[in-house]
C-alpha cells in the first residue's frame, strides 16, 4: 500500500516538473513503461523496483516503504 501511494506521489512530482507521458516518466524512474502501468494497476512493486525509484528520485533507501501521508496530528 505504501509503495503504490508513494509511487503516485513521485509521479505527481514529475508532472509538476513538466515530466509527463508514461514512457518518459518510466524512463526517469528507471522502470519499463509497461511495468509502471502494471504497478499503478495493482501489480506488486518489487524491492528492486522500489529501490530503483528511490534512487531515481534521490530518496533514501526504504522511503518507498514508509507512510508519507499526513494525518490530522500533522496539521
Chimera marker file (.cmm) of the C-alpha trace (Angstrom):
<marker_set name="trace">
<marker id="1" x="0.000" y="0.000" z="0.000" r="1" g="1" b="0" radius="0.5"/>
<marker id="2" x="2.724" y="2.485" z="0.934" r="1" g="1" b="0" radius="0.5"/>
<marker id="3" x="4.729" y="1.730" z="-2.176" r="1" g="1" b="0" radius="0.5"/>
<marker id="4" x="1.813" y="2.399" z="-4.512" r="1" g="1" b="0" radius="0.5"/>
<marker id="5" x="0.840" y="5.613" z="-2.697" r="1" g="1" b="0" radius="0.5"/>
<marker id="6" x="4.449" y="6.769" z="-2.786" r="1" g="1" b="0" radius="0.5"/>
<marker id="7" x="4.705" y="5.875" z="-6.468" r="1" g="1" b="0" radius="0.5"/>
<marker id="8" x="1.724" y="8.134" z="-7.119" r="1" g="1" b="0" radius="0.5"/>
<marker id="9" x="3.442" y="10.872" z="-5.100" r="1" g="1" b="0" radius="0.5"/>
<marker id="10" x="6.614" y="10.730" z="-7.194" r="1" g="1" b="0" radius="0.5"/>
<marker id="11" x="4.556" y="10.699" z="-10.395" r="1" g="1" b="0" radius="0.5"/>
<marker id="12" x="2.775" y="13.854" z="-9.219" r="1" g="1" b="0" radius="0.5"/>
<marker id="13" x="6.173" y="15.432" z="-8.543" r="1" g="1" b="0" radius="0.5"/>
<marker id="14" x="7.349" y="14.545" z="-12.038" r="1" g="1" b="0" radius="0.5"/>
<marker id="15" x="4.166" y="16.009" z="-13.532" r="1" g="1" b="0" radius="0.5"/>
<marker id="16" x="4.695" y="19.214" z="-11.553" r="1" g="1" b="0" radius="0.5"/>
<marker id="17" x="8.166" y="19.416" z="-13.121" r="1" g="1" b="0" radius="0.5"/>
<marker id="18" x="6.634" y="19.057" z="-16.585" r="1" g="1" b="0" radius="0.5"/>
<marker id="19" x="7.657" y="15.430" z="-16.996" r="1" g="1" b="0" radius="0.5"/>
<marker id="20" x="4.587" y="13.773" z="-18.469" r="1" g="1" b="0" radius="0.5"/>
<marker id="21" x="3.813" y="10.735" z="-20.542" r="1" g="1" b="0" radius="0.5"/>
<marker id="22" x="4.110" y="7.162" z="-19.376" r="1" g="1" b="0" radius="0.5"/>
<marker id="23" x="7.235" y="6.325" z="-21.363" r="1" g="1" b="0" radius="0.5"/>
<marker id="24" x="9.108" y="9.431" z="-20.227" r="1" g="1" b="0" radius="0.5"/>
<marker id="25" x="8.158" y="9.064" z="-16.567" r="1" g="1" b="0" radius="0.5"/>
<marker id="26" x="9.018" y="5.360" z="-16.585" r="1" g="1" b="0" radius="0.5"/>
<marker id="27" x="12.390" y="6.158" z="-18.128" r="1" g="1" b="0" radius="0.5"/>
<marker id="28" x="13.126" y="8.777" z="-15.464" r="1" g="1" b="0" radius="0.5"/>
<marker id="29" x="12.188" y="6.263" z="-12.752" r="1" g="1" b="0" radius="0.5"/>
<marker id="30" x="14.325" y="3.528" z="-14.285" r="1" g="1" b="0" radius="0.5"/>
<marker id="31" x="11.476" y="1.122" z="-14.996" r="1" g="1" b="0" radius="0.5"/>
<marker id="32" x="9.755" y="-0.125" z="-18.134" r="1" g="1" b="0" radius="0.5"/>
<marker id="33" x="6.581" y="1.787" z="-19.072" r="1" g="1" b="0" radius="0.5"/>
<marker id="34" x="4.530" y="-1.434" z="-19.082" r="1" g="1" b="0" radius="0.5"/>
<marker id="35" x="5.871" y="-2.253" z="-15.616" r="1" g="1" b="0" radius="0.5"/>
<marker id="36" x="4.964" y="1.239" z="-14.381" r="1" g="1" b="0" radius="0.5"/>
<marker id="37" x="1.429" y="0.846" z="-15.731" r="1" g="1" b="0" radius="0.5"/>
<marker id="38" x="1.118" y="-2.578" z="-14.086" r="1" g="1" b="0" radius="0.5"/>
<marker id="39" x="2.362" y="-1.226" z="-10.742" r="1" g="1" b="0" radius="0.5"/>
<marker id="40" x="-0.227" y="1.548" z="-10.850" r="1" g="1" b="0" radius="0.5"/>
<marker id="41" x="-2.949" y="-1.014" z="-11.580" r="1" g="1" b="0" radius="0.5"/>
<marker id="42" x="-2.104" y="-3.156" z="-8.573" r="1" g="1" b="0" radius="0.5"/>
<marker id="43" x="0.871" y="-5.324" z="-9.530" r="1" g="1" b="0" radius="0.5"/>
<marker id="44" x="3.278" y="-5.970" z="-6.672" r="1" g="1" b="0" radius="0.5"/>
<marker id="45" x="6.097" y="-3.406" z="-6.558" r="1" g="1" b="0" radius="0.5"/>
<marker id="46" x="9.252" y="-5.443" z="-6.044" r="1" g="1" b="0" radius="0.5"/>
<marker id="47" x="12.094" y="-4.462" z="-3.744" r="1" g="1" b="0" radius="0.5"/>
<marker id="48" x="14.276" y="-3.958" z="-6.815" r="1" g="1" b="0" radius="0.5"/>
<marker id="49" x="11.769" y="-1.584" z="-8.431" r="1" g="1" b="0" radius="0.5"/>
<marker id="50" x="11.207" y="0.314" z="-5.182" r="1" g="1" b="0" radius="0.5"/>
<marker id="51" x="14.954" y="0.826" z="-4.708" r="1" g="1" b="0" radius="0.5"/>
<marker id="52" x="15.357" y="1.930" z="-8.347" r="1" g="1" b="0" radius="0.5"/>
<marker id="53" x="12.576" y="4.511" z="-7.971" r="1" g="1" b="0" radius="0.5"/>
<marker id="54" x="14.092" y="5.781" z="-4.715" r="1" g="1" b="0" radius="0.5"/>
<marker id="55" x="17.480" y="6.166" z="-6.382" r="1" g="1" b="0" radius="0.5"/>
<marker id="56" x="15.995" y="7.918" z="-9.424" r="1" g="1" b="0" radius="0.5"/>
<marker id="57" x="14.067" y="10.364" z="-7.223" r="1" g="1" b="0" radius="0.5"/>
<marker id="58" x="17.009" y="10.879" z="-4.841" r="1" g="1" b="0" radius="0.5"/>
<marker id="59" x="15.178" y="9.393" z="-1.879" r="1" g="1" b="0" radius="0.5"/>
<marker id="60" x="16.902" y="7.405" z="0.825" r="1" g="1" b="0" radius="0.5"/>
<marker id="61" x="16.635" y="3.627" z="0.755" r="1" g="1" b="0" radius="0.5"/>
<marker id="62" x="13.364" y="2.474" z="2.296" r="1" g="1" b="0" radius="0.5"/>
<marker id="63" x="11.439" y="5.680" z="1.524" r="1" g="1" b="0" radius="0.5"/>
<marker id="64" x="9.002" y="3.818" z="-0.735" r="1" g="1" b="0" radius="0.5"/>
<marker id="65" x="8.077" y="1.514" z="2.169" r="1" g="1" b="0" radius="0.5"/>
<marker id="66" x="7.072" y="4.296" z="4.561" r="1" g="1" b="0" radius="0.5"/>
<marker id="67" x="3.733" y="6.032" z="5.013" r="1" g="1" b="0" radius="0.5"/>
<marker id="68" x="4.190" y="9.667" z="3.989" r="1" g="1" b="0" radius="0.5"/>
<marker id="69" x="0.545" y="10.669" z="4.145" r="1" g="1" b="0" radius="0.5"/>
<marker id="70" x="-0.196" y="13.500" z="6.510" r="1" g="1" b="0" radius="0.5"/>
<marker id="71" x="-2.544" y="12.689" z="9.357" r="1" g="1" b="0" radius="0.5"/>
<marker id="72" x="-4.703" y="15.000" z="11.437" r="1" g="1" b="0" radius="0.5"/>
<marker id="73" x="-1.987" y="15.228" z="14.069" r="1" g="1" b="0" radius="0.5"/>
<marker id="74" x="0.399" y="16.659" z="11.486" r="1" g="1" b="0" radius="0.5"/>
<marker id="75" x="-1.675" y="19.787" z="10.873" r="1" g="1" b="0" radius="0.5"/>
<link id1="1" id2="2" r="1" g="1" b="0" radius="0.2"/>
<link id1="2" id2="3" r="1" g="1" b="0" radius="0.2"/>
<link id1="3" id2="4" r="1" g="1" b="0" radius="0.2"/>
<link id1="4" id2="5" r="1" g="1" b="0" radius="0.2"/>
<link id1="5" id2="6" r="1" g="1" b="0" radius="0.2"/>
<link id1="6" id2="7" r="1" g="1" b="0" radius="0.2"/>
<link id1="7" id2="8" r="1" g="1" b="0" radius="0.2"/>
<link id1="8" id2="9" r="1" g="1" b="0" radius="0.2"/>
<link id1="9" id2="10" r="1" g="1" b="0" radius="0.2"/>
<link id1="10" id2="11" r="1" g="1" b="0" radius="0.2"/>
<link id1="11" id2="12" r="1" g="1" b="0" radius="0.2"/>
<link id1="12" id2="13" r="1" g="1" b="0" radius="0.2"/>
<link id1="13" id2="14" r="1" g="1" b="0" radius="0.2"/>
<link id1="14" id2="15" r="1" g="1" b="0" radius="0.2"/>
<link id1="15" id2="16" r="1" g="1" b="0" radius="0.2"/>
<link id1="16" id2="17" r="1" g="1" b="0" radius="0.2"/>
<link id1="17" id2="18" r="1" g="1" b="0" radius="0.2"/>
<link id1="18" id2="19" r="1" g="1" b="0" radius="0.2"/>
<link id1="19" id2="20" r="1" g="1" b="0" radius="0.2"/>
<link id1="20" id2="21" r="1" g="1" b="0" radius="0.2"/>
<link id1="21" id2="22" r="1" g="1" b="0" radius="0.2"/>
<link id1="22" id2="23" r="1" g="1" b="0" radius="0.2"/>
<link id1="23" id2="24" r="1" g="1" b="0" radius="0.2"/>
<link id1="24" id2="25" r="1" g="1" b="0" radius="0.2"/>
<link id1="25" id2="26" r="1" g="1" b="0" radius="0.2"/>
<link id1="26" id2="27" r="1" g="1" b="0" radius="0.2"/>
<link id1="27" id2="28" r="1" g="1" b="0" radius="0.2"/>
<link id1="28" id2="29" r="1" g="1" b="0" radius="0.2"/>
<link id1="29" id2="30" r="1" g="1" b="0" radius="0.2"/>
<link id1="30" id2="31" r="1" g="1" b="0" radius="0.2"/>
<link id1="31" id2="32" r="1" g="1" b="0" radius="0.2"/>
<link id1="32" id2="33" r="1" g="1" b="0" radius="0.2"/>
<link id1="33" id2="34" r="1" g="1" b="0" radius="0.2"/>
<link id1="34" id2="35" r="1" g="1" b="0" radius="0.2"/>
<link id1="35" id2="36" r="1" g="1" b="0" radius="0.2"/>
<link id1="36" id2="37" r="1" g="1" b="0" radius="0.2"/>
<link id1="37" id2="38" r="1" g="1" b="0" radius="0.2"/>
<link id1="38" id2="39" r="1" g="1" b="0" radius="0.2"/>
<link id1="39" id2="40" r="1" g="1" b="0" radius="0.2"/>
<link id1="40" id2="41" r="1" g="1" b="0" radius="0.2"/>
<link id1="41" id2="42" r="1" g="1" b="0" radius="0.2"/>
<link id1="42" id2="43" r="1" g="1" b="0" radius="0.2"/>
<link id1="43" id2="44" r="1" g="1" b="0" radius="0.2"/>
<link id1="44" id2="45" r="1" g="1" b="0" radius="0.2"/>
<link id1="45" id2="46" r="1" g="1" b="0" radius="0.2"/>
<link id1="46" id2="47" r="1" g="1" b="0" radius="0.2"/>
<link id1="47" id2="48" r="1" g="1" b="0" radius="0.2"/>
<link id1="48" id2="49" r="1" g="1" b="0" radius="0.2"/>
<link id1="49" id2="50" r="1" g="1" b="0" radius="0.2"/>
<link id1="50" id2="51" r="1" g="1" b="0" radius="0.2"/>
<link id1="51" id2="52" r="1" g="1" b="0" radius="0.2"/>
<link id1="52" id2="53" r="1" g="1" b="0" radius="0.2"/>
<link id1="53" id2="54" r="1" g="1" b="0" radius="0.2"/>
<link id1="54" id2="55" r="1" g="1" b="0" radius="0.2"/>
<link id1="55" id2="56" r="1" g="1" b="0" radius="0.2"/>
<link id1="56" id2="57" r="1" g="1" b="0" radius="0.2"/>
<link id1="57" id2="58" r="1" g="1" b="0" radius="0.2"/>
<link id1="58" id2="59" r="1" g="1" b="0" radius="0.2"/>
<link id1="59" id2="60" r="1" g="1" b="0" radius="0.2"/>
<link id1="60" id2="61" r="1" g="1" b="0" radius="0.2"/>
<link id1="61" id2="62" r="1" g="1" b="0" radius="0.2"/>
<link id1="62" id2="63" r="1" g="1" b="0" radius="0.2"/>
<link id1="63" id2="64" r="1" g="1" b="0" radius="0.2"/>
<link id1="64" id2="65" r="1" g="1" b="0" radius="0.2"/>
<link id1="65" id2="66" r="1" g="1" b="0" radius="0.2"/>
<link id1="66" id2="67" r="1" g="1" b="0" radius="0.2"/>
<link id1="67" id2="68" r="1" g="1" b="0" radius="0.2"/>
<link id1="68" id2="69" r="1" g="1" b="0" radius="0.2"/>
<link id1="69" id2="70" r="1" g="1" b="0" radius="0.2"/>
<link id1="70" id2="71" r="1" g="1" b="0" radius="0.2"/>
<link id1="71" id2="72" r="1" g="1" b="0" radius="0.2"/>
<link id1="72" id2="73" r="1" g="1" b="0" radius="0.2"/>
<link id1="73" id2="74" r="1" g="1" b="0" radius="0.2"/>
<link id1="74" id2="75" r="1" g="1" b="0" radius="0.2"/>
</marker_set>
